[in-house]
């Protein structure tokens, strides 16, 4: 009886493996869904739609975009985390719901290890900037002012615990300065106050910097910005603040290796394509590709860094 039980168990395992193998070899056999964590019309949504068109061409199957915005970008990730691990539902998202929200919420409905980071597909470069009316001419002048008068510089950001807020907080701590942060509900909410002078500075995107002609002081990137090459990076000023405004494509952990490999290969080709590069440029995004290994390393480092900072700041929802 024991031998028969072992035999039945072994046959069941083999049958399951064969089914999974057949499913992977036949992938895709039905439409694929790309879930975005931001609403239709957003920058991420626009990139996701170009990505999906290109993915459809490469997989030779329909690929649809599903907007699942809400809950601080967690809703879309919850949907993908609950889907079968078969490669038919992907997430196209900033890393915020993984690098930040998993620390801020006791039970987000998923964890960092719920997904495979397939590839990085974009980076949104942020700057600490001031209006043209500001007396601050450059980063060194600002640091000198804050050394003599701690807190005498107010800057807007897109909300407590947001990526821009945490990048700025890490920067101030690293350089030994204290500034006055003013949280808003998104970037567009504080731009009028920045223009009017109600707040002297702000953590702004490249797009806002270009549109409103703000004066950039610090760029939060691994290298200097190609658009503003004279602006020093946070690292050049003595900060280890990790840039956090980047994102890419994720799939459920447990997806067959053959499917993961095929999707990663398609992702590499798509990000390099002229259509995707042009759309990213038009949206003031950097179409910076990282493969699965590099993207995973970056996300894990960012997750650890933000966890340490949030524990100090004690920001919870």
C-alpha positions as CSV (number, residue, x, y, z in Angstrom):
1,X,0.0,0.0,0.0
2,X,2.9,2.4,0.9
3,X,4.6,1.7,-2.5
4,X,1.3,2.3,-4.3
5,X,0.9,5.6,-2.5
6,X,4.4,6.7,-3.4
7,X,3.8,5.6,-7.0
8,X,0.6,7.7,-7.2
9,X,2.4,10.7,-5.7
10,X,5.3,10.4,-8.2
11,X,2.9,10.1,-11.1
12,X,1.0,13.2,-10.0
13,X,4.2,15.2,-9.7
14,X,5.2,14.1,-13.2
15,X,1.8,14.9,-14.6
16,X,1.9,18.4,-13.1
17,X,5.4,19.0,-14.4
18,X,4.4,17.8,-17.9
19,X,1.4,20.1,-17.9
20,X,3.5,23.1,-16.8
21,X,6.1,22.2,-19.4
22,X,3.5,21.9,-22.2
23,X,1.9,25.2,-21.1
24,X,5.3,27.0,-21.2
25,X,6.1,25.6,-24.6
26,X,2.7,26.7,-25.9
27,X,3.0,30.2,-24.5
28,X,1.2,32.3,-25.4
29,X,-2.1,30.5,-26.3
30,X,-4.4,33.3,-25.2
31,X,-4.3,37.1,-24.8
32,X,-1.9,38.7,-22.3
33,X,-2.9,41.5,-19.9
34,X,-0.6,44.3,-18.8
35,X,-1.7,45.9,-15.6
36,X,-0.7,49.5,-14.8
37,X,-0.8,50.9,-11.3
38,X,-1.7,54.4,-12.5
39,X,-4.7,55.8,-14.3
40,X,-5.3,56.1,-18.1
41,X,-3.6,59.2,-19.5
42,X,-0.7,59.1,-17.1
43,X,2.9,59.0,-18.2
44,X,3.2,55.4,-17.1
45,X,0.0,54.4,-18.8
46,X,1.3,56.0,-22.1
47,X,4.5,54.0,-21.9
48,X,2.6,50.8,-21.0
49,X,0.5,51.2,-24.1
50,X,3.5,51.5,-26.4
51,X,5.1,48.5,-24.6
52,X,1.9,46.5,-25.0
53,X,1.7,47.1,-28.7
54,X,5.2,46.0,-29.2
55,X,4.7,43.0,-27.0
56,X,1.7,41.9,-29.0
57,X,3.8,42.0,-32.2
58,X,6.5,39.9,-30.6
59,X,4.3,37.3,-29.0
60,X,1.8,37.3,-31.9
61,X,-1.1,37.5,-29.5
62,X,-3.4,40.3,-28.3
63,X,-2.1,42.3,-25.4
64,X,-4.4,44.6,-23.5
65,X,-3.7,47.3,-20.9
66,X,-5.7,47.3,-17.7
67,X,-5.6,50.4,-15.5
68,X,-5.8,49.4,-11.8
69,X,-5.1,52.7,-10.0
70,X,-5.6,53.2,-6.3
71,X,-4.4,52.4,-2.8
72,X,-1.1,54.1,-3.3
73,X,-0.3,52.1,-6.4
74,X,-0.9,48.9,-4.5
75,X,-4.2,47.9,-6.1
76,X,-2.6,46.9,-9.4
77,X,0.1,44.8,-7.7
78,X,-2.6,43.1,-5.6
79,X,-4.4,42.1,-8.8
80,X,-1.3,40.7,-10.3
81,X,-0.2,38.9,-7.1
82,X,-3.6,37.1,-7.1
83,X,-3.4,36.0,-10.7
84,X,-2.1,32.6,-11.8
85,X,1.7,32.4,-12.2
86,X,1.5,31.6,-15.9
87,X,2.7,34.8,-17.7
88,X,-0.7,36.0,-18.9
89,X,-0.8,39.0,-16.5
90,X,2.1,41.4,-16.1
91,X,2.5,44.6,-14.1
92,X,3.9,47.7,-15.7
93,X,4.6,50.0,-12.8
94,X,7.0,52.3,-10.9
95,X,8.7,50.4,-8.1
96,X,7.0,52.5,-5.4
97,X,4.4,49.8,-4.4
98,X,7.3,47.4,-3.8
99,X,10.2,49.6,-2.6
100,X,8.2,51.9,-0.3
101,X,4.6,50.6,0.3
102,X,5.7,47.2,1.5
103,X,7.3,49.1,4.5
104,X,4.5,51.5,5.1
105,X,1.6,49.0,5.2
106,X,1.4,46.0,7.5
107,X,-0.5,43.9,5.0
108,X,-0.3,45.2,1.4
109,X,-1.5,41.9,0.0
110,X,1.9,41.0,-1.5
111,X,5.6,41.2,-0.7
112,X,8.8,41.9,-2.6
113,X,9.2,38.2,-3.1
114,X,5.7,37.9,-4.7
115,X,7.1,38.9,-8.1
116,X,9.9,38.4,-10.6
117,X,11.3,41.8,-11.8
118,X,11.5,41.1,-15.5
119,X,13.2,44.3,-16.7
120,X,13.5,48.0,-16.0
121,X,11.8,50.0,-18.8
122,X,11.9,53.6,-17.6
123,X,13.3,56.1,-15.2
124,X,11.8,59.4,-14.2
125,X,14.6,61.8,-13.2
126,X,13.9,64.1,-10.3
127,X,15.6,67.4,-9.4
128,X,15.7,69.6,-6.4
129,X,14.9,73.0,-8.0
130,X,13.9,76.5,-7.2
131,X,12.0,79.2,-9.2
132,X,13.9,81.7,-11.2
133,X,13.0,84.4,-8.6
134,X,15.0,82.5,-5.9
135,X,18.2,84.0,-4.5
136,X,19.7,80.5,-4.4
137,X,21.9,80.1,-7.5
138,X,23.3,76.6,-7.0
139,X,23.5,73.7,-4.6
140,X,26.5,74.9,-2.8
141,X,24.8,78.2,-2.1
142,X,21.8,76.4,-0.7
143,X,24.0,74.1,1.5
144,X,25.9,77.2,2.9
145,X,22.6,78.9,3.7
146,X,21.2,75.9,5.5
147,X,24.5,75.5,7.5
148,X,24.1,79.1,8.8
149,X,20.3,79.0,9.1
150,X,18.9,75.4,9.5
151,X,15.4,75.0,8.1
152,X,15.5,78.3,6.2
153,X,14.5,76.7,2.9
154,X,11.0,75.3,2.2
155,X,10.4,72.8,-0.6
156,X,7.3,71.1,-1.9
157,X,7.0,67.4,-2.7
158,X,4.3,65.0,-3.8
159,X,3.4,63.6,-0.3
160,X,4.8,62.2,2.9
161,X,6.5,58.9,2.2
162,X,6.5,59.4,-1.6
163,X,9.6,58.6,-3.6
164,X,10.6,62.3,-4.1
165,X,10.1,63.0,-0.4
166,X,12.3,60.1,0.7
167,X,15.0,61.0,-1.8
168,X,15.1,64.5,-0.4
169,X,15.1,63.4,3.2
170,X,17.9,61.0,2.6
171,X,19.9,63.8,0.9
172,X,19.4,66.2,3.7
173,X,20.5,63.7,6.3
174,X,23.6,62.7,4.3
175,X,24.8,66.2,3.8
176,X,24.0,67.2,7.4
177,X,21.4,69.9,6.6
178,X,17.8,70.6,7.7
179,X,15.2,71.9,5.3
180,X,11.5,72.5,5.7
181,X,9.5,70.0,3.7
182,X,5.9,70.9,2.6
183,X,3.9,67.9,1.5
184,X,1.2,68.2,-1.3
185,X,-1.0,65.7,-3.0
186,X,1.1,65.2,-6.1
187,X,3.6,67.3,-8.1
188,X,1.0,69.4,-9.9
189,X,-0.4,70.6,-6.6
190,X,2.7,72.5,-5.4
191,X,4.0,73.9,-8.8
192,X,1.7,77.0,-8.6
193,X,3.0,77.7,-5.0
194,X,6.5,77.2,-6.2
195,X,6.0,79.7,-9.1
196,X,4.3,82.2,-6.7
197,X,7.1,81.8,-4.1
198,X,4.9,80.3,-1.3
199,X,7.5,77.5,-1.2
200,X,11.0,78.3,-2.5
201,X,11.8,75.0,-4.0
202,X,10.5,71.6,-4.9
203,X,11.3,68.0,-5.9
204,X,10.3,68.2,-9.5
205,X,10.4,65.9,-12.6
206,X,12.4,66.7,-15.7
207,X,9.1,67.5,-17.5
208,X,8.1,70.1,-14.9
209,X,11.6,71.6,-14.8
210,X,11.6,72.1,-18.6
211,X,8.0,73.3,-18.8
212,X,8.2,75.9,-16.0
213,X,11.9,76.9,-16.5
214,X,12.8,76.2,-12.8
215,X,16.5,76.4,-11.8
216,X,17.8,72.9,-11.0
217,X,20.2,72.5,-8.1
218,X,20.6,68.8,-7.6
219,X,19.8,65.8,-9.8
220,X,18.8,62.5,-8.2
221,X,20.4,60.1,-10.7
222,X,23.3,57.8,-11.1
223,X,24.9,60.3,-13.5
224,X,24.4,63.9,-14.4
225,X,21.3,64.6,-16.5
226,X,21.8,64.8,-20.3
227,X,19.3,67.7,-20.3
228,X,21.1,69.7,-17.6
229,X,24.8,68.5,-17.6
230,X,26.0,71.3,-15.3
231,X,23.8,70.2,-12.4
232,X,25.6,68.0,-9.8
233,X,24.3,64.7,-8.7
234,X,23.3,64.0,-5.1
235,X,26.3,61.7,-4.9
236,X,28.7,64.5,-5.9
237,X,27.5,66.5,-3.0
238,X,28.1,63.7,-0.5
239,X,24.8,61.8,-0.5
240,X,24.1,58.1,-0.9
241,X,20.5,58.8,-1.7
242,X,19.3,56.1,-4.1
243,X,17.1,57.4,-7.0
244,X,13.7,55.8,-6.6
245,X,11.6,57.0,-9.5
246,X,12.1,54.1,-11.9
247,X,10.0,51.2,-13.0
248,X,9.5,48.3,-15.2
249,X,7.7,45.0,-15.8
250,X,6.9,42.3,-13.2
251,X,5.4,38.9,-13.4
252,X,4.1,36.6,-10.7
253,X,6.8,34.5,-8.8
254,X,6.4,30.9,-9.9
255,X,5.9,31.7,-13.6
256,X,7.6,29.0,-15.7
257,X,11.3,29.8,-16.4
258,X,10.7,29.5,-20.2
259,X,8.0,32.1,-20.1
260,X,10.0,34.4,-17.9
261,X,13.0,34.1,-20.3
262,X,10.8,34.8,-23.4
263,X,9.2,37.9,-21.8
264,X,12.6,39.2,-20.6
265,X,14.0,38.9,-24.2
266,X,10.9,40.7,-25.6
267,X,11.3,43.4,-23.0
268,X,14.9,44.0,-24.0
269,X,13.9,44.4,-27.7
270,X,11.0,46.7,-26.9
271,X,12.9,49.1,-24.8
272,X,15.5,49.4,-27.6
273,X,12.9,50.0,-30.2
274,X,12.5,53.4,-31.9
275,X,8.8,53.7,-31.0
276,X,9.4,53.1,-27.3
277,X,12.5,55.3,-27.2
278,X,10.6,58.1,-28.9
279,X,7.6,57.9,-26.6
280,X,9.8,57.9,-23.5
281,X,11.7,61.0,-24.8
282,X,8.4,62.8,-25.6
283,X,7.4,62.2,-22.0
284,X,10.7,63.3,-20.5
285,X,11.5,59.8,-19.4
286,X,14.7,57.9,-19.8
287,X,14.1,54.5,-21.5
288,X,16.9,52.8,-19.5
289,X,16.9,49.1,-19.8
290,X,18.1,46.7,-17.0
291,X,17.8,43.0,-17.3
292,X,16.2,40.7,-14.8
293,X,19.4,40.3,-12.6
294,X,20.3,44.0,-12.6
295,X,16.8,45.2,-12.1
296,X,16.4,42.8,-9.1
297,X,19.6,44.0,-7.5
298,X,18.6,47.6,-7.9
299,X,15.1,47.0,-6.4
300,X,16.4,45.0,-3.5
301,X,19.0,47.7,-2.6
302,X,16.3,50.4,-2.9
303,X,13.9,48.4,-0.8
304,X,16.4,48.0,2.0
305,X,17.5,51.7,1.9
306,X,13.9,52.9,2.0
307,X,13.1,50.6,4.8
308,X,15.9,52.0,7.0
309,X,14.8,55.6,6.2
310,X,11.1,54.9,6.9
311,X,11.9,53.3,10.2
312,X,13.7,56.5,11.2
313,X,11.0,58.9,9.9
314,X,8.2,56.7,11.4
315,X,5.9,57.3,8.4
316,X,3.1,54.8,8.3
317,X,-0.4,54.8,6.7
